[in-house]
Amino acid sequence: MGEDQGGDGLDAGTKANNMIGLLQRVSEARVEVAGQTAGAIGLGLLVLVAVERADTEVSADRLLERLLGYRVFPDADGKMNLSVRDIGGDLLLVPQFTLAADTDKGTRPSFTPAADPASGQHLFEYLVRKARAAHPKTETGVFGADMQVSLVNDGPVTFWLKG
């Protein structure tokens, strides 16, 4: 193995991935598991989160900074100049490994790029802990659960972010 020169736990010859966040500006959103509400928010961001094989805690930190600082809310002039942090909005993080699928070939997705379940859960839970510390108005879905997600997308405004 090569020498770790990036401080991210990867060999110098290995490129770090960036966690995926599908961000949606919402006026409200909710995630249910087995008929029970796991998380619900008002005005804010619903973010579907995917962890890929090479992702690290550094990837999660980068994604969180982008999510909290991404300017998708309107200012007084109606321009998208305010972040969820700026408006004091809510954050709903929902794990969704299917976003990491490779869909380049055929008619069936390959999940080879997705992290294994244990790594995915570790990094999703790490992201949640960091999010709650930085932004107390954070709710979540349940890793590995069959979830029903409902939302009212405001705009619609949707962005694909990689940490």
C-alpha positions as CSV (number, residue, x, y, z in Angstrom):
1,M,0.0,0.0,0.0
2,G,1.1,3.6,-0.6
3,E,1.6,6.3,1.9
4,D,-1.4,8.3,3.0
5,Q,-0.7,11.8,2.0
6,G,-4.1,13.4,2.1
7,G,-5.1,12.9,5.7
8,D,-8.2,11.1,4.6
9,G,-7.2,7.5,5.2
10,L,-6.7,6.8,1.5
11,D,-3.4,5.9,-0.3
12,A,-1.9,8.8,-2.2
13,G,-2.8,7.1,-5.5
14,T,-6.5,6.7,-4.5
15,K,-8.9,9.5,-5.3
16,A,-11.4,10.3,-2.6
17,N,-15.1,10.3,-3.5
18,N,-17.5,12.9,-2.4
19,M,-20.7,11.8,-0.6
20,I,-23.8,12.5,-2.7
21,G,-26.6,14.8,-1.4
22,L,-29.8,15.3,-3.5
23,L,-30.9,18.6,-2.0
24,Q,-34.5,19.7,-2.3
25,R,-35.9,23.0,-1.0
26,V,-39.1,22.2,0.7
27,S,-42.0,24.0,2.5
28,E,-42.5,20.7,4.4
29,A,-41.3,17.1,4.4
30,R,-41.8,13.9,6.4
31,V,-40.3,10.4,6.4
32,E,-42.3,7.5,7.9
33,V,-41.2,4.0,8.8
34,A,-43.9,1.3,9.5
35,G,-46.6,4.0,9.7
36,Q,-44.7,6.1,12.3
37,T,-43.1,9.5,11.6
38,A,-39.3,9.1,11.9
39,G,-38.6,12.8,11.0
40,A,-40.6,15.8,9.9
41,I,-39.7,19.4,9.0
42,G,-41.2,22.6,7.9
43,L,-39.4,25.1,5.6
44,G,-35.9,23.8,4.9
45,L,-34.0,21.2,3.0
46,L,-34.8,17.5,2.4
47,V,-31.5,15.8,1.5
48,L,-31.3,12.3,0.2
49,V,-27.9,11.0,1.1
50,A,-25.8,8.3,-0.6
51,V,-22.4,7.0,0.6
52,E,-20.0,5.5,-1.9
53,R,-17.2,3.1,-1.4
54,A,-14.3,5.6,-1.1
55,D,-16.2,8.1,1.1
56,T,-14.7,9.0,4.4
57,E,-15.6,11.3,7.4
58,V,-13.8,14.1,5.4
59,S,-16.3,13.5,2.6
60,A,-19.2,13.8,5.1
61,D,-17.8,17.0,6.6
62,R,-17.5,18.5,3.1
63,L,-21.0,17.6,2.2
64,L,-22.4,19.0,5.4
65,E,-20.6,22.3,5.0
66,R,-22.0,22.6,1.5
67,L,-25.6,21.6,2.6
68,L,-25.7,24.2,5.4
69,G,-24.1,26.9,3.3
70,Y,-25.7,26.3,-0.1
71,R,-27.7,29.3,-1.1
72,V,-31.1,28.1,-2.4
73,F,-33.5,30.3,-0.5
74,P,-34.7,33.7,-1.8
75,D,-33.4,37.0,-0.4
76,A,-35.5,40.2,-0.3
77,D,-35.0,40.6,-4.1
78,G,-36.1,37.1,-4.8
79,K,-32.6,35.8,-5.7
80,M,-31.3,32.5,-4.3
81,N,-28.8,34.1,-1.9
82,L,-29.7,32.6,1.5
83,S,-28.7,29.2,3.0
84,V,-30.7,27.0,5.3
85,R,-28.5,28.3,8.0
86,D,-29.2,31.9,7.1
87,I,-33.0,31.4,7.3
88,G,-33.0,29.2,10.4
89,G,-34.6,26.5,8.3
90,D,-35.0,22.8,9.0
91,L,-32.8,19.9,7.7
92,L,-34.1,16.4,7.0
93,L,-31.4,13.8,6.1
94,V,-32.6,10.6,4.5
95,P,-30.3,7.8,3.6
96,Q,-30.8,6.5,0.1
97,F,-28.1,4.2,-1.3
98,T,-29.7,4.0,-4.7
99,L,-28.3,7.4,-5.5
100,A,-24.9,5.8,-5.7
101,A,-26.0,3.4,-8.5
102,D,-24.1,3.0,-11.7
103,T,-26.8,3.5,-14.4
104,D,-24.4,3.8,-17.4
105,K,-25.2,0.4,-19.0
106,G,-28.3,-1.7,-19.6
107,T,-31.6,-1.5,-17.9
108,R,-30.7,-2.6,-14.4
109,P,-28.7,-0.4,-12.0
110,S,-25.5,-1.7,-10.5
111,F,-24.8,-0.8,-6.9
112,T,-21.1,-1.5,-7.0
113,P,-20.2,2.1,-6.3
114,A,-22.3,2.2,-3.1
115,A,-20.6,1.6,0.2
116,D,-21.2,-1.6,2.0
117,P,-24.0,-1.4,4.6
118,A,-21.8,-1.1,7.6
119,S,-19.6,1.7,6.2
120,G,-22.7,3.4,4.8
121,Q,-24.4,3.4,8.1
122,H,-21.3,4.6,10.0
123,L,-20.9,7.5,7.6
124,F,-24.5,8.4,7.5
125,E,-24.7,8.4,11.4
126,Y,-21.5,10.4,11.5
127,L,-23.1,13.0,9.1
128,V,-26.2,13.1,11.3
129,R,-24.1,13.7,14.5
130,K,-22.2,16.5,12.9
131,A,-25.3,18.0,11.4
132,R,-27.1,18.0,14.8
133,A,-24.1,19.6,16.4
134,A,-23.9,22.4,13.8
135,H,-27.6,22.8,13.0
136,P,-30.0,21.7,15.9
137,K,-33.0,21.7,13.6
138,T,-32.0,18.4,12.0
139,E,-34.3,15.3,11.6
140,T,-33.5,12.0,9.9
141,G,-34.8,9.0,8.2
142,V,-33.7,5.5,9.4
143,F,-30.8,3.8,7.7
144,G,-31.7,0.5,6.0
145,A,-35.4,0.9,6.7
146,D,-38.3,0.8,4.1
147,M,-39.2,4.5,4.3
148,Q,-42.1,6.5,2.8
149,V,-40.9,10.1,2.1
150,S,-43.4,12.9,1.4
151,L,-42.5,16.5,0.6
152,V,-43.7,19.7,-0.9
153,N,-40.8,20.8,-3.1
154,D,-40.7,24.6,-3.1
155,G,-40.0,26.0,-6.5
156,P,-39.3,23.2,-7.5
157,V,-35.7,23.6,-6.4
158,T,-33.5,20.5,-6.5
159,F,-29.7,20.2,-6.7
160,W,-27.3,17.2,-6.9
161,L,-24.3,17.9,-4.6
162,K,-21.2,16.0,-4.1
163,G,-19.3,16.9,-0.9
